[in-house]
Amino acid sequence: MFVNSQPPLGHALALVLRIAAAVALAGVVATWFLSAGRARSTGAEPGIGEGGKAGKMFGVGFAVVVVIEAVALFGGIAVLRALNRPEESNVAWIAVVVGVHFVALGPIWRDRTIMVPGAVLTVLGVAGLVMTATSAVAWVPLVSGVLSGVTLLAGCLAAAGRGLAAQRSLASG
């Protein structure tokens, strides 16, 4: 959000978006510290996924998805460059790949909730790629960059809240 909050957005709106992103990021970091502290003091560590039936977070499935994601990111950007696509295409392509990565991790982690921001990111990325072929190309960083950042921060805040709630219920149960 910090990089993509630029013209054609007005200066005031770009500043508001950057401040909101900083506040949301601070909220995610604060929630992580709360969660880590609670885990140390109570031993109530939340899992990902459906209440204790979580998939292994950093297992082989995760590694496969991340390797494919890295190849798709760098390979796709190289292809876009070879096709002389506008530089804004890169932002859109990154949104597509990151979105698909979250959708792919949903079943691996047995956490369908991460598929929602993944689907939103994918749609924003595809919309940006389409926009690069139009006169709206200058707006791609907003659509595929800023709105993707909003989606990711909102998803992180929601997941952090769910994690804290799960720790509370584990600690009290």
Secondary structure, 3 states (H helix, E strand, C coil): CCCCCCCCCCHHHHHHHHHHHHHHHHHHHHHHHHHHHHHHHHCCCCCCCCCCCCCCCCCHHHHHHHHHHHHHHHHHHHHHHHCCCCCHHHHHHHHHHHHHHHHHHHHHHCCHHHHHHHHHHHHHHHHHHHHCCCCCHHHHHHHHHHHHHHHHHHHHHHHHHHHHHHHHHHHHC
